[in-house]
Amino acid sequence: MRHSWPRTGLVALAAILAAGTLAGTAGTGGWLIPQAEAQSKLQSLIERLRGNTLPKGIAQSNGRIEGQEIDVSSKYPGRLASVDVKEGDTVEAGQVLARVDDREYRAQLLGAQAQVLRAESALSEADAQIAQRDSDRQLAQASFDRIDALFKKGHATAQMRDEAQNKLNVANAAYQAMVAARAQAESSIKAAEADVSRLNAIIEDMVLVAPRRGRVQYELARAGEVVGAGTRVLTLLDLSDISMSIYLPAKDVAGIAIGDEARIILDPIPDYVIPATVTFVSGEAQFTPKTVETKDEREKLMFRVKLQIPRALVQKYESQVKVGVRGVGFVRTSVDADWPDSLKVNVPQ
């Protein structure tokens, strides 16, 4: 819990009281207080000043600022040709972050493009052959029709008719063969074009770009290093998704509504109250993380509650956004509860 008194004031007061206690203990004519008792009273006073009670219908829990991290990985193996950003840089969606050497794939692309040209040439040749074979077929058909008519009138022998029939059959077979060759050429063109598209996609993926606006958190590989498929090169912090996860017992979670208002106070800036929204409540109980301060709290089964900070506010102060900062989250466990003055929204102007 937090009190409206600044933390620096509490620290100063503690120092003054501690100094007074030590002075009283060392004095010969003053009242004496055992050191252990003095420390206990001092701690109790500080806790009272911080305010250990909240209005009914409001719950609190420790937490830390979290951000969604995005791993930018190489889809294909290769040597990193360049890394164009450094840790701490803010990048826009689509911005080039790094490049993987693509010379091998570009060479394969040239071969695939040449295969397309060969297949297109084969298609043109097949079209010309089809036209020729179709002319031969028509001529054979006409010759057969004349000899067949003469044969029926008794002016041609059966051998002459059979020879004409055979030539017609050969012409038809040659025509069908060229039709099949044309179909094969078309298929070869599609296969070669598909290979070209595949290689173009690979070359495009060799350029690593930012999937969304964010900040470079980690540079995990350097230019010149050989990376494997799926190797992480950079990690981005999504500046549009900053939140705090807190853990509350079932008795408090039961009254929390998705979309309800929440408040966050961070340890480094205790004078400011940051607005937030409840965007998630865990569907099942779980142990609180080890970062919770006391052993008793860690032994309790709690429910995770996510407090989302508004994107507009994050964007306004994105240069100051840092994950891992500790603080306290406050939620309403009753829709009728009002925020006290000490938890009214107060952000830097």
Secondary structure, DSSP 8 states (H G I E B T S, - for coil): ---SS-HHHHHHHHHHHHHHHHHHHH-SSS----HHHHHHHHHHHHHHHH-----TTEEEEEEEEEEEEEEEE-SS-EEEEEE---TT-EE-TT-EEEEE--HHHHHHHHHHHHHHHHHHHHHHHHHHHHHHHHHHHHHHHHHHHHHHHHHHHTSS-HHHHHHHHHHHHHHHHHHHHHHHHHHHHHHHHHHHHHHHHHHHHHHHHTEEE-SSSEEEEEE---TT-EE-TT-EEEEEEEEEEEEEEEEE-HHHHTT--TT-EEEEEETTEEEEEEEEEEEEE-SS-EE--TTSS-HHHHTSEEEEEEEE--HHHHHHTGGG--TT-EEEEEEESSTT----GGGS-B---
